[in-house]
Amino acid sequence: MSDVDHATGATLSDNPASAIFESEWRTYRKMVDNNYLFHREAYACLREIVTRELARPFRFLDIACGDAFATVGALIGSSITHYCGIDLSSDALAIAAQNLARLDCVVELQRGDFEELLACWQGSVDVAWVGLSLHHLDTTRKLAAMRGIRQIVGDHGLFLAYENASPDGEDRAGWLRRNDDQARDWTAHSDDERRTMMGHVHAHDFPETSAGWHSLGRGAGFRDVKEVFIAPSDLYRMYLFRP
């Protein structure tokens, strides 16, 4: 038997691996659909920057693209000619393929760990984008990934990142406490779902301070780093990196 993800219209197999993905993805979709992580504002900001900066045809790299649903909304009507999305989940990429059919451009999807793919990437893009994925890496690994991205965008491209971030002076424990407080208001989720999500966050989320993100950008070889959006919760911030 198959089930349909009504957020994307995609059909998912209910083999064991897909069942696990489906359960986790539906929990995540509740976060997105209820705008708990301020995706709407972040992707509106992405759209505004892409529209303003890139009237010419451009190539777009979506790092850890997931189902690409929000990215498609940001890119529809733009001058994009080539989209490449990378993600570790084959199930997510299957959904992304259906969502990306709405874009009038060449679509390429690659399955793999983005750290490994970025380190050996061939070719260049005009825009690289990552949303809420770099924070799973410690500072040293973030820097390595961003150095790879710097090479991929060359001397004229842009890199945009929407990631976990702290005000200067706040440590990881402080960020986690504020995140836990915020999650108590996520009423769309069951108690079990919230516990599962918070367990993941405490184990795998490593925010940087605002100054830390600026330092990472410069260390990766970007000449200019600009903070372009701060989420109302001040748990996430968006940065524009220019070579």
Phi, psi and omega in degrees: 000149177242161177232158182247129173278107186288344177287334185236345184080007184273151177259132181244135174288150178254040167290165187306315182296317180291327179295319177296313178301314183300316180297313180293321183291323178294323176298315178296320180298328176298321177296317181291311184296330178266003175059033181295330181256009176062041175299320184301313181292320181295315181285334171294321176294317176302313180299317182297318181291315179298317180296318182288319189271337191229075173286335179281162175302141183216158177255138189234130176249123181252104186273127186056059192289339184059224180275358175062010186299311182290325180296320178302315179300325180285334188258345180301133179084359178274184180267022181298136177245340182211126176245131172235125177244139177234140180200154180280338186264121177292328178294317177298320180293327177296319177291319179302319181302320178289317180296321184287349176298343179284343180272140179266071181199171174291134180240130177231132179236134180235133177264130177163172176287126188292331177299315181291318181293319180295326183291336183237022185296137175251134180099181184224161175225164178269332178222130170246137184225138172221134180236113173056051177221324179298334183292351175283350181259150173286176188299318181297318181286326174302313182299317179298316179297319182290329174294322175296318179297320179303320178292324184289322181277350177065205185269357185230001182269180180235148172235126178239138181222132173246112192215165173303131182210150179244152167299151179303136180098348179268135177267177183299320181299320178295319178297316181298320178298316179294322178295318178299318178298318180296320185295338178297339180269003180276075188286348177288343182260150173285167177300320180295318179297317179297318179298318179297314180297316181292327175298318178297313182299314182295331181274329195233355184260126182230086181291156171249154172288168177302314178298326179296317178295320176297317180295320177298317179300313180292321178296332179279351178104011177274133183285324186228134177233126181230132174277116188252349179201135173240123180298147179306331177283345187057033173259342184223144178221156181244136184235143174248120181251129177242139177295000000 
